[in-house]
Amino acid sequence: MAVGEPRRVGYLYALPALLVYVAFLLFPLLHSGWLSLFAWDGLSLGTWAGLSNYASLFSEEGAAAAFGHVGVLILFFSVLPVCIGLVLATALHRVRIRGLPFFRTVLFLPQVIAMVVVAVAWQRIFAPDGALNFVLGTEGKAWLGDSATALLSVGIVGTWVQTGLAMVLFLGGIGKVSADLFDAARLDGAGPAGEFRAVILPALRGEIGVALTLTVIAALRTFDLVYMMTPLGGPGGSTTVPAYEIYQRAFHTGQVGSAAAIGVVITVLAFLVTYVITRVAGRERA
């Protein structure tokens, strides 16, 4: 905005983006909240249900299990990728290797591949005659067909997808750290662990907050991996997640109000996670 131009003209510049935001994000969110207050099958006239759709989420075994499963996936989609990403980024910073851009691109590649493609590829790897059984010598084991290993298998794929994102974020953060800080730590006798604890970890608090936010939200809204790798929510519903429950209830069982309630809960959880991580990361950096 030019110097001296009225402030209201600046708001006019932002108006097109604001209208798109309201039309395609804010309005659908508010409308979902309204639908969650009704018992509606999507076709006939709905009846007022109040908060009963939300109350049922805590009493229905299927919904409770879905939120429990997504809690497990947060470990695989967020905690493990952040930890592995920290280790990889630190190692790549300390050990200068040839072809670093290529290595970084390969690890980040899962982020730009469609999740459907990722799911199909890993479904083949986990197949009874797939590569995993060939390597482990356990030919015939159905990793995705066993309730004890189906969710674990989906989680491993999530770790593979999200690790590259975390590593690239951390490499960028380490690149902004002054070399003098590393030199000072080494002069003080700090080894790799001490350098990581005294220099790298404090410098990456902001990047860790961003990585945790993005990966936790990815875990909360995961659908395509579950839908493609374990149809019908896996054996005995062992891989059902909230996003899959939304799909099932809205398009198969005619529980649109209940599906909307789950969507609202996921949105609230995402906002809470973002708020908590932002506050903690900001306080640590202050």
C-alpha positions as CSV (number, residue, x, y, z in Angstrom):
1,M,0.0,0.0,0.0
2,A,1.4,3.4,-1.0
3,V,2.5,5.9,1.6
4,G,-0.4,8.1,2.7
5,E,-3.1,5.9,1.1
6,P,-6.2,5.6,3.3
7,R,-6.2,2.5,5.5
8,R,-9.6,1.4,4.3
9,V,-8.1,0.9,0.8
10,G,-5.8,-1.7,2.3
11,Y,-8.8,-3.6,3.6
12,L,-10.2,-3.5,0.0
13,Y,-7.1,-5.2,-1.2
14,A,-7.6,-8.0,1.3
15,L,-11.4,-8.2,0.6
16,P,-11.2,-10.8,-2.2
17,A,-9.1,-13.2,0.0
18,L,-11.4,-12.6,2.9
19,L,-14.5,-13.4,0.8
20,V,-12.9,-16.7,-0.3
21,Y,-12.1,-17.5,3.3
22,V,-15.6,-16.8,4.5
23,A,-17.3,-18.7,1.6
24,F,-15.1,-21.8,1.6
25,L,-14.0,-22.2,5.2
26,L,-15.8,-20.1,7.7
27,F,-19.3,-20.6,6.4
28,P,-19.0,-24.4,5.9
29,L,-17.6,-24.6,9.5
30,L,-20.5,-22.6,11.0
31,H,-23.0,-24.6,8.9
32,S,-21.5,-27.9,10.1
33,G,-21.9,-26.7,13.7
34,W,-25.6,-25.9,12.9
35,L,-26.1,-29.4,11.4
36,S,-24.5,-31.0,14.4
37,L,-27.5,-29.9,16.5
38,F,-30.0,-31.9,14.4
39,A,-30.8,-35.6,13.9
40,W,-30.8,-35.6,10.0
41,D,-30.3,-38.3,7.4
42,G,-29.4,-35.8,4.6
43,L,-32.7,-36.3,2.8
44,S,-35.7,-35.9,5.0
45,L,-36.6,-33.1,7.4
46,G,-34.2,-33.0,10.3
47,T,-35.3,-32.9,13.9
48,W,-33.7,-30.8,16.7
49,A,-31.3,-32.9,18.7
50,G,-29.4,-30.2,20.7
51,L,-26.2,-31.5,22.1
52,S,-27.2,-35.1,22.1
53,N,-25.0,-35.8,19.0
54,Y,-22.0,-34.6,21.0
55,A,-23.0,-36.5,24.1
56,S,-23.3,-39.7,22.1
57,L,-19.7,-39.4,21.0
58,F,-18.6,-40.1,24.5
59,S,-20.9,-43.1,24.9
60,E,-20.7,-44.8,21.5
61,E,-18.1,-47.4,21.4
62,G,-17.3,-46.7,17.7
63,A,-16.7,-43.0,18.1
64,A,-14.7,-43.5,21.3
65,A,-12.5,-46.1,19.6
66,A,-11.9,-43.8,16.6
67,F,-10.6,-41.0,18.8
68,G,-8.5,-43.5,20.7
69,H,-7.0,-44.7,17.4
70,V,-6.2,-41.1,16.3
71,G,-4.4,-40.7,19.6
72,V,-2.1,-43.6,18.7
73,L,-1.6,-42.2,15.2
74,I,-0.4,-38.9,16.7
75,L,2.5,-40.8,18.1
76,F,3.4,-42.1,14.7
77,F,2.4,-39.0,12.6
78,S,3.9,-36.4,15.0
79,V,6.1,-37.5,17.9
80,L,8.3,-40.1,16.0
81,P,8.7,-37.9,12.8
82,V,9.8,-34.9,15.0
83,C,12.3,-37.0,16.9
84,I,13.7,-38.7,13.8
85,G,13.7,-35.4,11.9
86,L,15.8,-33.9,14.8
87,V,18.3,-36.7,14.6
88,L,18.6,-36.6,10.8
89,A,18.9,-32.8,10.6
90,T,21.6,-32.8,13.4
91,A,23.5,-35.6,11.7
92,L,23.3,-33.9,8.3
93,H,24.5,-30.7,9.8
94,R,27.5,-32.2,11.5
95,V,28.5,-34.6,8.8
96,R,28.8,-32.8,5.5
97,I,27.9,-35.3,2.7
98,R,27.9,-34.9,-1.0
99,G,24.5,-34.8,-2.6
100,L,22.8,-33.3,0.4
101,P,20.1,-31.5,-1.7
102,F,19.3,-34.8,-3.4
103,F,19.0,-36.6,0.0
104,R,16.8,-33.8,1.3
105,T,14.6,-34.1,-1.7
106,V,14.2,-37.8,-1.4
107,L,13.1,-37.6,2.2
108,F,10.7,-34.7,1.5
109,L,9.2,-36.5,-1.6
110,P,6.4,-38.3,0.3
111,Q,4.9,-34.8,1.1
112,V,4.3,-34.1,-2.6
113,I,3.0,-37.5,-3.6
114,A,-0.8,-38.0,-3.4
115,M,-1.7,-40.0,-0.3
116,V,-3.8,-42.3,-2.5
117,V,-0.6,-43.3,-4.4
118,V,1.3,-43.6,-1.1
119,A,-1.5,-45.9,0.3
120,V,-1.6,-48.1,-2.7
121,A,2.2,-48.5,-2.7
122,W,2.4,-49.4,1.0
123,Q,-0.6,-51.7,0.7
124,R,1.4,-53.7,-1.8
125,I,4.5,-53.7,0.6
126,F,2.3,-54.9,3.5
127,A,0.6,-57.6,1.3
128,P,1.0,-61.3,2.3
129,D,3.3,-61.7,-0.7
130,G,4.8,-58.2,-0.4
131,A,8.3,-56.9,0.1
132,L,8.0,-56.6,3.9
133,N,7.3,-60.3,4.4
134,F,10.0,-61.2,1.9
135,V,12.6,-59.2,3.9
136,L,11.4,-60.4,7.3
137,G,11.0,-64.0,6.2
138,T,7.3,-64.0,7.3
139,E,5.7,-64.8,4.0
140,G,1.9,-64.9,4.2
141,K,1.4,-62.6,7.1
142,A,-1.4,-60.1,6.5
143,W,-0.2,-57.0,8.3
144,L,-3.2,-55.0,7.2
145,G,-5.6,-57.8,7.8
146,D,-4.7,-58.4,11.5
147,S,-6.3,-56.2,14.1
148,A,-3.1,-56.3,16.1
149,T,-0.9,-54.8,13.4
150,A,-3.3,-52.9,11.0
151,L,-3.2,-49.6,13.0
152,L,0.6,-50.0,13.5
153,S,1.1,-50.4,9.8
154,V,-0.9,-47.3,9.0
155,G,1.1,-45.4,11.6
156,I,4.4,-46.5,10.1
157,V,3.3,-45.1,6.8
158,G,2.4,-41.8,8.5
159,T,5.9,-41.7,10.1
160,W,7.5,-42.2,6.7
161,V,5.4,-39.4,5.2
162,Q,5.9,-36.8,7.9
163,T,9.6,-37.4,8.7
164,G,10.8,-35.5,5.6
165,L,8.7,-32.5,6.5
166,A,10.1,-32.3,10.0
167,M,13.7,-32.8,8.8
168,V,13.5,-30.0,6.1
169,L,12.1,-27.6,8.7
170,F,14.8,-28.4,11.2
171,L,17.6,-28.2,8.5
172,G,16.3,-24.7,7.7
173,G,16.3,-23.7,11.3
174,I,19.8,-25.0,11.9
175,G,21.0,-23.2,8.8
176,K,20.0,-19.9,10.5
177,V,22.1,-20.5,13.6
178,S,25.3,-18.6,13.8
179,A,28.5,-20.6,13.3
180,D,30.0,-18.8,16.3
181,L,27.6,-20.5,18.6
182,F,28.7,-23.9,17.4
183,D,32.4,-22.9,17.7
184,A,31.8,-21.6,21.3
185,A,30.1,-24.8,22.3
186,R,33.0,-26.9,20.9
187,L,35.6,-24.6,22.6
188,D,33.7,-25.3,25.9
189,G,34.2,-29.0,25.3
190,A,30.7,-29.8,24.2
191,G,30.4,-33.1,22.3
192,P,27.6,-33.9,19.8
193,A,25.0,-34.4,22.6
194,G,26.1,-31.2,24.4
195,E,26.0,-29.2,21.2
196,F,22.6,-30.5,20.4
197,R,21.3,-29.7,23.9
198,A,22.9,-26.3,24.3
199,V,22.7,-24.9,20.7
200,I,20.5,-26.8,18.3
201,L,17.5,-27.6,20.5
202,P,17.0,-24.0,21.8
203,A,17.4,-22.6,18.3
204,L,14.8,-25.0,16.9
205,R,12.0,-24.4,19.4
206,G,10.0,-22.4,16.8
207,E,10.5,-25.0,14.1
208,I,9.6,-27.8,16.5
209,G,6.4,-26.0,17.3
210,V,5.5,-25.7,13.6
211,A,6.4,-29.3,12.9
212,L,4.3,-30.5,15.9
213,T,1.3,-28.4,14.8
214,L,1.4,-29.6,11.2
215,T,1.9,-33.2,12.0
216,V,-0.7,-33.4,14.8
217,I,-3.3,-31.8,12.5
218,A,-2.3,-34.3,9.8
219,A,-3.0,-37.1,12.3
220,L,-6.3,-35.7,13.4
221,R,-7.6,-35.4,9.8
222,T,-6.1,-38.5,8.3
223,F,-8.6,-40.4,6.1
224,D,-7.1,-41.4,2.8
225,L,-4.5,-43.8,4.2
226,V,-7.1,-45.5,6.4
227,Y,-9.6,-45.7,3.6
228,M,-7.3,-47.0,1.0
229,M,-5.1,-49.3,3.1
230,T,-7.7,-50.8,5.4
231,P,-11.2,-50.7,3.7
232,L,-14.2,-50.6,6.1
233,G,-12.0,-49.4,9.0
234,G,-9.8,-52.4,9.1
235,P,-10.4,-55.8,10.8
236,G,-12.9,-55.4,13.6
237,G,-12.8,-51.6,13.2
238,S,-9.2,-51.5,14.4
239,T,-8.2,-48.6,12.2
240,T,-11.3,-46.4,12.3
241,V,-10.5,-42.7,12.9
242,P,-12.7,-39.7,13.3
243,A,-12.4,-38.6,9.6
244,Y,-13.4,-42.1,8.5
245,E,-16.4,-42.0,11.0
246,I,-17.5,-38.8,9.4
247,Y,-17.5,-40.5,6.0
248,Q,-19.3,-43.6,7.2
249,R,-22.0,-41.7,9.1
250,A,-22.7,-39.0,6.5
251,F,-22.7,-41.2,3.4
252,H,-23.6,-44.7,4.5
253,T,-25.6,-44.7,7.7
254,G,-27.5,-41.4,7.3
255,Q,-26.2,-39.8,10.5
256,V,-25.3,-36.4,9.1
257,G,-25.8,-34.6,12.4
258,S,-23.5,-37.0,14.2
259,A,-20.9,-36.8,11.4
260,A,-21.0,-33.0,11.7
261,A,-20.5,-33.2,15.4
262,I,-17.4,-35.3,14.9
263,G,-16.1,-32.8,12.4
264,V,-16.7,-29.9,14.9
265,V,-14.9,-31.8,17.6
266,I,-11.9,-32.4,15.3
267,T,-11.8,-28.7,14.4
268,V,-11.9,-27.7,18.1
269,L,-9.1,-30.2,18.9
270,A,-7.0,-28.8,16.0
271,F,-7.5,-25.2,17.3
272,L,-6.6,-26.3,20.8
273,V,-3.5,-28.1,19.7
274,T,-2.4,-25.1,17.6
275,Y,-3.0,-22.7,20.5
276,V,-1.2,-24.8,23.1
277,I,1.8,-25.5,20.9
278,T,2.1,-21.9,19.9
279,R,1.9,-20.6,23.4
280,V,4.5,-23.1,24.7
281,A,6.9,-22.5,21.8
282,G,6.4,-18.7,22.2
283,R,7.0,-18.8,25.9
284,E,10.2,-20.9,25.5
285,R,11.6,-18.5,22.9
286,A,10.8,-15.4,25.0
